């Protein structure tokens, strides 16, 4: 039930107009998104997951990789579980993985914030191999829970990649 409430909040949050990062809340929300991506780049999965809200969701548009087969009709999946699985596979099968984000807009209203980013990932499968680079946009929905901004939902337009 909490996941559905977060999903509804996420969808409402996506409707909020985006503005420039001009308040302390907006700066802190943007910093949380940067910190998450920096933790993933540093292969600090515990640090990244600590920035997620309980019941956080990834809005799903389909498979991330062409060889994943058919996806079910779920609109959302658990964001913590997703990153635990992705991290375990990614960190053990790559030489390096870098996520860099450029915050393009932030808006905080009360206990809800949206952060839009242009995101770039660079994945090196083996030492000396060229990096596979992806560029896409992401929108992050954060909620202030017990006085702390937590990532509650994430949606992106990441392209499907070849196997």
Phi, psi and omega in degrees: 000321180297323179296321178294321178295319177295321179297315178299316178299320179298314180296321176294321180295326180295336180280346180291138177292149181266140179231182178284154179286099186233352180243166177300316178301319180294319179296318180293318179299315178297320178296325178297318179295316177299316181298320178301310182293323176295322179294318178297316178300322180279002181061031177260077184297321178298319178295319179294312183296330179296340180272357181268144176284149174302132180078013180300153186230149169256123175284128190256130176251357183139189182293145177276334183232143185299333184269011182277351179077195182291145175254158178281182185269013180297140175276333184220155172224161183294123185290323179297312179299318181302311183289331175295319179288310181300314180300314181300316181287311184296314184291329181275344186246004181231155175284320177203154176216123182238130173245118175240138181235143170244115180288124181259333175196153181216141171216132176240131176226109182063237183259018179234135177223146172241140178230121175261137178227150162265120187247140177232129174243144176228117183245125176249116183288318182215157180305131178087348180282151178289152180283139170270118186250133174236143175230134183198174178254150175225148171238128183249132175252125179244146175239142174273114181241124182051040176082003183234135178286127178233145177285120184254333181203154181216134173225149180210170175245039180301132179288151174288134183253157178291155178297000000 
